[in-house]
Amino acid sequence: MKFLSRLVLLTGLLLAGCANPFESELDDLKTVRQVKAVCRDLLHFKLDKKPHCEASSPATCVNGIKLPKQCLQIAKAEELLSTPEIRIAYVQSSSPISELSHILDGIFFAANRVNESGGIYGRPLQIDVIQDSVPVIESFTKTISVKVAENLDTVAVFGHYESEEALPSSITYEREGLLFLSAYAGNSALTNHRFRMTFSTTPNNDNQAEDLVHYAVSQNWRRIAIFFTVPEMNNPAEKFEATTVRYKLPIVIKKAIFPGKLDYRDDVADLTKKHVDGILVAAKGKDARNLISAIRQFKITQPILGFRYLASKDTRGDNNLVSLGTVLAPVLEFDVPTVLKGMAGFQEKYGYTPDLWAARGYDNLMLLADAIKKTKATSPEAIANTLRYLDQPWVGLVGAYQFDENGTLKSQNYQIVDIKTFFN
């Protein structure tokens, strides 16, 4: 009776309403989502202990399962019976890091593996890829998260790689009771607001800044230059500078640079007038590539240090950027043999060897699947509690995953690598 008692308790809590920081009409939709999840679990999970009933019983008896009366108040029995899938949304991000699309490949590969093995207690996973044609970030975040949340059958969301997208979207998902697993956004504010439905599955910018400064100290750097693109919410360069203060590392050049330029030589020309031991470049994609190119055009060979954005093919694939000096970036541990073994068949299906991003997409989906199995329920709030209070870290292909009460990942650290040897 343990499973039945859990469902009865969960249903009671959902229908009684759950405390949250918002007061609006959306709270009703949040409850509907939770109740729908409970109803489908009763009908479709292949578990032994369920509240059975006779066909001659009242209308709440559906396929021999006694449902709470609220199930048929929010949906027809035919709808609940005909949709056994566990629906997960993936929001196509506008991030400039081109290979982040590999995360989606990893998610699909993992979902297919789960489904081929019979699903989760007999229920298949369905990944809905959602795109928006609105190019402006403000409009994107206002429309896409609301669009995702409108589907009350969806229980979890991946995507929103840019922090500018992830932060406002997390508000929508908190209000609407959707579990949000953020696989890339690095802003520490994403999980320091004490929301209950958002989990960051990657170490945030604070961790990166700490690791980068530790590296600079280990290399005996004494004079550092910082170049960062603006505008950027909670700029990681600020985190880096704040950390250098604790270690008494002087910043001799600090310059904010507007993104989108093809030639940054005017912006970095001060490097020809002052000696520095190392240079921090806090930029992404083509901006990072063009900034580093401008520095190297002045024959400046000091090592360049950057955030994880530099560990992308946009920078490491350009030999001109690394020919005159070292370019370093923090990356998470990545054991190629482990990933190749764990994702056997991936290369044949997608045409490339699974990289860090594909492996992390795989891990994220498998982490969610494991949490659903442990919870024996698809209620987003119940899954969130399972993730929040893991007794032991969940171990994936590229690291262990364990969270604090705010949903911040606390179980992984970065290593500083030379990008010209990255994954080679």
Buried (B, 14 or more C-beta within 10 A) or exposed (E): EEBBEBBBEBBEBBBEEEEBEEEEEBBEBBBBBBBBBBBBBBBBBEBEEBBEBEEEEEEBBBBEBBBBEBBBEBBEBEEBBEBBBBBBBBBBBBBBBEBBBBBBBBBBBBBBBBBEEEBBBEBBBBBBEBEBEEEEEEEBBBBBBBBBBEBBBBBBBBBBBBBBBBBBBBBBBBBBBBBBBBBBBBBBBBBEBEBBBBBBBBBBBBBBBBBBBBBBBEBEBBBBBBBBBEEBEBBBBBBBBEBBEEEEBEBBBBBBBEBEBEEBBEBBEBBEEEEBBBBBBBBBBBBBBBBBBBBBBEEBEBBBBBBBBBBBBBBBBBEEBBEBBBBBBBBBEBEEEBBBEBBEEBEEEBEEEBBBBBBBBBBBBBBBBBBBEBBBBBBBBBBBEBBBEBEEBBEBBBBBBBBEEBBBBEBBEBEBBBBBEBBE
